[in-house]
Amino acid sequence: MANTAQARKRARQATKANAHNSALRSKFRTAIKAVRKAIDAGDKAAAAEILKASAKTLDIISDKKIVHKNKAARHKSRLAAAVKAMA
């Protein structure tokens, strides 16, 4: 347990930041799942629209350094390729 007032405050702040970052990471994964679900449904136009919205979400979260920018770019690229490959 933290012994000083400063350490106690930092522990409180770390808990709060962890909860916020966890929520954003969850949002990141949910955005990816939404595109995957649209691809599985087979509607290319809907999948493209959802990809556009999800790409923005992935960019925002990577800008906040919750996930690395290359990871977000990799996911966006793979999702875009999957949408493009739809019949």
C-alpha positions, 0 to 999 in steps of 0.5 A: 500500500502507498505510504505517502499522500502523493503515492496514494493520489497516484494510485487513485489516478492510475486506477481511474486511467486504467478504467478509461483505457480499458473502456477505449480498448474495448471500444477498439475491439467492438469496432473491429467486431462490427465490421467482421459481423457486417462482412459475414452478413454479406452486404458489401455496402453496409460493410463499407459504411461500418468500416468507414465509421470503425476506421475513424474510431480506430484512428482516434484510439491509436492517436491517444496511444491506447494501441500502437498506430501500426496495430490500428493501421494493420487492422484497418488494412485487413478489414478494408481488404476483406470488404473489398474481396466481398462478392 
